[in-house]
């Protein structure tokens, strides 16, 4: 069942429960209570559409958590998505991402994979003190 995007947006602020997005969820959402977003209509997908277009409809700081598993490697422009995720997340919000490491032999075998990920990839988009290596400033 696909829920009207406008109803979801309207109800986001009215729910006492945290607002959780599962982007690129495919046929299986991690959390059944999350709002599943995918470009394909699968069971469990609440909003069918391009993730950039869907996120653009959400108010700033309206989401508590965002989960994504094996989705971001299929994107060409990761930076645009990260900026939108930052915009819709509440201060202190949480982003959990699972992507294949570029050294995984299946990464390059799949022609739908567009963006490789390494250990420090997300450090280029955030202040990152997780590792001893400094991210270059160009």
C-alpha positions in Angstrom: 0.0 0.0 0.0 1.4 3.4 -0.9 0.5 6.2 1.4 0.0 9.7 0.1 3.2 11.7 0.6 1.3 14.7 1.8 -0.4 12.7 4.5 2.9 11.3 5.7 4.4 14.8 5.9 1.3 16.1 7.7 1.4 13.3 10.3 5.2 13.4 10.9 4.9 16.2 13.4 1.8 14.8 15.1 3.3 11.4 16.1 4.8 10.9 19.5 6.9 8.1 17.9 10.3 9.0 16.3 10.2 9.6 12.6 12.4 7.0 10.9 13.1 6.8 7.1 14.3 3.7 5.4 15.6 4.9 2.0 16.1 2.5 -0.8 14.3 -0.1 1.4 13.3 -2.5 -1.4 11.0 -5.3 -0.4 12.2 -5.4 3.2 12.3 -2.5 5.6 14.6 -2.8 8.6 11.9 -1.4 10.9 8.3 -2.1 10.0 7.3 1.3 11.7 9.7 3.3 9.5 8.7 5.2 6.4 10.0 3.1 3.4 11.1 5.0 0.4 12.0 3.3 -2.9 11.8 4.1 -6.6 10.1 0.7 -7.1 6.8 -0.4 -5.7 7.4 -3.3 -3.4 5.4 -4.5 -0.4 6.3 -2.4 2.6 7.3 0.7 0.5 5.3 3.6 1.7 6.5 6.2 -0.8 7.4 5.3 -4.3 9.6 7.9 -5.9 13.0 9.3 -6.5 14.7 9.8 -3.1 15.8 13.3 -4.0 12.3 14.4 -4.9 10.8 12.8 -1.8 13.3 14.3 0.6 12.8 17.7 -1.0 9.2 17.6 0.2 10.2 17.0 3.8 10.6 20.0 6.2 14.0 20.8 7.7 14.8 19.0 10.9 11.7 16.7 10.6 13.3 13.2 10.8 14.8 11.5 13.9 16.6 8.6 12.1 17.5 7.5 8.6 18.5 4.0 7.7 19.9 2.9 4.3 21.2 -0.5 3.3 22.9 -1.2 0.0 21.4 1.8 -1.7 23.9 4.6 -1.8 26.4 2.7 -3.9 23.8 2.9 -6.8 23.9 6.7 -6.8 26.0 8.9 -9.0 26.0 12.1 -6.9 26.4 11.1 -3.2 27.0 14.7 -2.0 23.6 15.9 -3.0 21.9 13.1 -1.1 24.1 13.7 2.0 23.2 17.4 2.0 19.5 16.5 1.9 19.8 13.9 4.6 21.6 16.5 6.8 18.8 19.0 6.1 15.9 16.8 7.1 17.6 15.2 10.1 16.8 16.8 13.5 19.8 18.1 15.4 21.3 15.0 17.0 19.5 12.8 14.5 21.1 9.5 13.5 22.1 8.3 10.0 22.9 4.5 9.7 24.3 3.4 6.3 25.4 0.0 5.0 27.3 0.0 1.8 29.8 -2.5 0.2 33.5 -1.6 0.5 35.1 -1.0 -2.9 37.4 -3.9 -2.4 34.5 -6.4 -2.2 34.7 -8.4 -5.5 30.9 -8.0 -5.9 31.2 -4.2 -5.9 32.7 -4.0 -9.4 30.8 -7.0 -10.7 27.5 -5.2 -10.3 27.1 -2.7 -13.2 24.4 -0.8 -11.2 27.1 0.2 -8.6 28.1 3.8 -9.4 29.8 5.1 -6.2 32.7 3.2 -4.5 33.0 3.5 -0.7 36.1 3.2 1.4 36.9 3.5 5.1 37.0 7.3 5.0 34.3 8.1 2.5 31.8 9.6 4.9 34.6 11.6 6.7 34.6 13.8 3.6 31.0 14.9 4.5 31.4 15.4 8.2 33.7 16.5 10.9 35.4 13.2 11.6 37.7 12.3 14.5 37.1 8.6 14.2 40.4 7.8 12.7 43.9 9.0 13.0 44.2 10.0 9.3 43.2 13.5 8.4 40.9 14.0 5.5 42.6 16.3 3.0 41.3 19.8 2.6 41.6 20.8 -1.1 
